[in-house]
Amino acid sequence: MAGSSKKALALLEVFLLLSVSPINAHRASEVEAMVESLGGTHSSLSDHELVREELERAFLEDMHGSDLAGATNATHGFIGEFWASCDKRKQLFEERSTSVKQRYDKAMENGHIDAAEATWVILKARHAAKTLENAQKKGCDWVTKGSGQVNLSPMEALLARTSSKQPCVGAAKQQLDAARGKDVRTQKRALLDAMGTLLSKTSECKKVEEEEPSDEAIADELDRTDKLEDEEEEALEMAYEAGQFEKAKLQKLRDQKAVVLMDKSPDPSARASWLESAGGGGLHLTTESDFGEVISMVITFVVPVVMWIIECQVLFDVIVMVLGMILCIFKQITVSIVSLFGGSSGDFVFNECAKFWLGAMWKKEKKQEQSGTAVEEQSGTAVEEQSGTAV
């Protein structure tokens, strides 16, 4: 028999030896990987996908309970299997045992069984084993007491046919029995050891020992790991520096945009707030900023402030003149009312009052000019005196 067939049969035998779920110690993907590593998969891609789905379903079934999973999966058992009676479970076991034998015979029609075909047989055997296990948990007499006639001929024929080709079945079974009831890690190790025993030489029946790595291989692996760590650190540093550069570039663009907005703002108070934000950290004006931009921003702020002060002074004078005219009008009205009742109007003249208030600004400007002229004359006189003294 071909080597791959022998390996597939060995894997099949391991699962058939388990009286409980053979996959509860492994994830479905790990079992699939073991199947592929023991023998090349010659089936089509669709068959391979079906095998993978079956293994995943088997794993989920073990996680959530086989009865409940079987009750909700139409492809494995019937809908009411969760509430099935002991007689019905017995019937299911016999049907599934026959299905195992039929699946195996079909796989061996060409005299060769590959890993995918062996996995199908394994899954069929697993369904039968789970039915037997659940019947035992439920306390069915045909399992616990051996009462009733149970047709075991398909399974017995299959075991007889496969075990005869594996002289190390007994040793493998002892390893599996020793791991029953223990933790998942121990069961997984026992399954791998049993498989190694079945694949060992006929005269030894010992598990295939894993080859210890050499010192040179260990050193190479450590060097490779250190190199990867250095590359990762270098990549992180480059990413950090790139991030800082982009952050500084973005901040500079924001500062430039803020300056442009401040230049376009017609409101002096808004410009003042922009300048305050620049001093308070809203705009990051650092030594890296353009000095010309800073000078331009200061000038842009100072000129509008000076213009605003001048405008305010003119506005103040206009307001004073308007208020003065209003007072003159009220005074004229009061004097007219007093005159109607025979009173004395005094020396009040409306035109004089209006001239006084309207000429207030002109007088102020004239006074300022006179003051400026006086200052200039005094300065000139002082210069002449000093010149004469010097002569």
Buried (B, 14 or more C-beta within 10 A) or exposed (E): EEEBBBBBBBBBBBBBBBEBBBBBBBEBEBBBEBBBEBBEBBBEEEBBEBBBEBBBBBBEBBEEEBBEBBBBBEEBBEEEBBEBEBEBBBBBBBBBBBBBBEBBBEBBEEEBBBBBBBBBBBBBBBBBBBBBBBBBEBEBEBBEEEEEEBBEEBBEBBBEBBBEEBEBBEBBBEBBEEBEEEEEEBBBBBBBBBBBBBBBEEEEBEBBEEEEEEEEEEEEEEEEEEEEEEEEEEEEEEEEEEEEEEEEEEEBEEBBEBBEEBEEBEEBEEBBBBBEEBEEEBBBBEEEBEEEEEEEBEEBBEEBEEEEEEEEEEEEEEEBBEEBBEEBEEEBEEBEEBEEEEEEEEEEEBEEBBEEBEEBBEEEEEEEEEEEEEEEEEEEEEEEEEEEEEE
